[in-house]
Amino acid sequence: MTEATRPTPGTPCWVSLMVHGLDATQDFYAGLFGWEFSPSPTQLGPYVRAMLGDKEVAGIGRLPVDRHLPVAWTPYLASDDADATAESIRSCGGTVGVGPLDADTAGRLVIASDPSGAVFGVWQASAHLGSAVYGTHGTPVWNELLTRETASVGKFYHAVFGYDAKADDSSALDRLTLCLDGRPVATVHGVGQALPRGRGAHWMTHFEVEDVDAAAHRVVELGGQVIEPPGPGAGGRVATVSDQEGAAFRIVRSDAR
């Protein structure tokens, strides 16, 4: 188990989910990951932080009743200056949908999309640094961007966040690993026409679990679905699942554990 420090700009530092049924969603993730919940700043509506013990893990908020947006986990990438990052996003072909705005004393945020339409957040930390623990059951351990092709979107993230994008030469897959100071922080996977119909390019959050098969079974018991059953993945055993509102994510047991 690793505790968080102030994140280097560009590092995925938080994940957040906006849903219609906040109470039911809390019940789902409490049953799956053992999360408890604490109230959080509410500028964008009711919002809670998921906790493991006294450590913050992720955020869940309620969508306004008149907003019919996709329910999806969104990664936040660290920034030392959210306003400057927002300008860079615009100048590089992305779109800023929300912000920059202050989240009380916690920090400053932006919600944006890259040129392929994949939504992500930007977080300039103040009192809230982001996810406070990694590498144990119920914590976010990785983020992967699923898009049609990697070349153009890789250039966008390099320009905005300074990533060194390394192509996967070991297979025929169209895959990039995004690195900061030589350290892998995320992947971009070009899947062509295999993108889910009606979903488009999107980020996929991976959560660590003790037992992937048991967790996939628990997802179904709690009202979710198994999209791709447990099997071997690049970093360990993995399954793709969704919660009771359809938000997709991956559960993984890392080989490094």
N, C-alpha and C positions, 0 to 999 in steps of 0.2 A: 504494500500500500504506500502510495506517494502523496504527500500533501503539497498543495499548490503554493507557488511564490508569484510575485508580480510577473505577468506573462510578457515575453518578448513580442514586439509588434509583429502581427501576422499569425501568431499562434492561436489555434482554436482554443478558446478559454471558457466557453459557456454554451449550453444548448437550451433551447426554449421551445415550448409547444403551446399553441393557441387552440382552444377547443370550444365546443358549444356547451358541454356538460362538465363543469369544473369538478363538482362533487363526485360524479361517477368516474371521472378520469383519475382523480386522487385515489379512489378505491382500487382501480385497476393496477396502478403502479405501486401502491402500497402492498397489494397482494403478490405482485411479481418480484419487486426489488426490495421490499421492506422499507420503502421510503416513508418518512413522516413529513409534515408540512408546516411551514411557518409563513405568516403574512409578509408581503413585500410591497414596495412602492406601487401605487395604482394609477399613475398618469394615463396608462393605456387601458384601464379597466381593472377588474378584480384579478389579482396575480398572487401566486404563492411560490415559495422556494421549497424544492424537495430536499430533504435532509437525510443523511445517514449519521446517526448520533447527533453531534453538534456541528457536522460539516455540511456545507452547501454543495449540492450535486447538480441541480438543474432547476429550471423554472417552468411553471405552467400557468397560463392565463386564460380568461374567458373572452371569446370573441363577442363583439356587439351583436345583438340579435338581428340587425339588418345587414350584417356583413356575411356574404356567402363565399368565404375564402377556403382554399384547400387546407385541411387539417394536416400539419406536417411538422416534424422536428426541424428546427432551424439552428445551425451552428453560428456562433458569434466569434469573430476574429479580432484579436487584440489590436489596439491602436493607441499611440501616445497623443493623437490629435484627431478626434472624430470628424471635426469640421474639414480639416485638410484631406482626410481620407475620403470624405464624401465628394469633395471637389475632384479628386483623382478618379473616383469611380465614374463620375459624369464625363470627364474628359477622355476616359478610356473606353467609352461606349456602354457603360452600365447605366442603371437607373436607380435613383434614390427615391424610395417610396415613403419613408418615415424619417423625420429628423433632419439634422442632428438635434437632439433634445436631451435635457437632463432627466435622469431617473432619481429624483430627490437628491440625496447625498451619495447614492451608490455609485454613480458614474454618468457617462454621457453615451448615448446610443444612436445608431443609424440602422435602418433596415433597408436593404438594397437588393438589386438583382444584377447578375452579370449579363453579358450580351446574349447568352443562350437562354436567359430567363430564369435561371436558378436563383432562388432567394437565399440570402445570408444576412447576418447581422454584423455590425461593427461595435466593439465595446471599448470605451476609454475608461479605464477603472479609476475609481476614487476610493470610497469606503469598501466597495464590493469588488474583489479581484477576479471573481469567476468561480468555476468549479474548484472546490477546496480539497478534493481527494480523488485519486485515480488508482486503477489497478486492482480493485476489489469488487465484489459482487454488487451490481447496481450502479456502477460508475461509467461515464462515457470514456471510451478508450480510443476511438478513431472516428474520422469523418471521411466519406468518399463522395465525390461529385460524379453523378451519372449524367452523361451528356452524349450528344450524337458523335462528336469528334473532339479530340483534345487540343489540336494545334492552336486554334484561335483563342479558345477560352484559357488555355495555359498562358498565352501571351498577356491576357488581361490580368490574371492573378499575379503574374511576375511584375507587371508594370505597377499595379496598385500596392502590392504587399512585399515585393522584392524577393519572391520565392525563386529558388533555383529549381527548375522543372527538369527532372531526369526521366527519360523515356525508358520503358521496360523492353529491353532487348532480348530477354530470355524466352519470349513467347511471341505468338502472332497477335496478342492482344494490343489494342490501342489504349495504353495506360501510361500515365505520368505519375511520378512521386514528387510532391511538393516539399522542398526542404528549406530550412532556415539554418544558416551556419553549419551546413552538413548534416543536420538532424531532420529526419522525415517527420512531417507534421500532418499530411493528408495525401489522398490520392485523387486523381481524375481518371475516370474510366469512360472511354468512348465506346458506346454500344450500338451506334448506328440506328437502324429502324427498330431495335429491340426495346427502346424506351417505352414505358407503360403508356398505353393509349389514354389520351386525355390528361396526362400528368406532365409531360415534357421534362426538360432537364431539372434535376433536383439533387440536393445534398442528402446523404443517408448517414445517420448517426449509428455507431456501433456501441453497445453496452456490454460490459463484462458480466458474465454469470459463472457460477460454480459448475453448473451442469447444463449444457445446451439442450439436451434432449428433455430433461425434466422441466426446464424453463419453457420450452416450446409447448409441452403438454399443459403447463400452468396457464400459458397465454390463452389457450382454447377454453380452459375451465373458467377463466375470468371474462369471457365474451369476445376475445380477439380472434385472429386467424393466423394460420401458418401459411405464408406465401411461398416460401422455398424451405423444404424440410431440412433438418440438421444434416450436415455433411462436412467434408474437409474443405477448408478455405485457405487463403494465402497465409494467414497468421495463426491458424488453429481451427477448431471446429466451430461452425457458424450456421445460423438459420436466419432467414428473413421472415419477419412477423409483422402484424399490425395490431394496434389496440382496438378498443371497442368502438372508436369513432373512425377507424381506418387509417390512422397515422402509422406509416411504415417505419420500421427500424430493424437493426440487426442485433442479435444476441450472439456473443462469441465467448469461447473459452480459449484464451491466448496460449500459445505454445510456450511463451516466456514465463508463465506462472509456475 
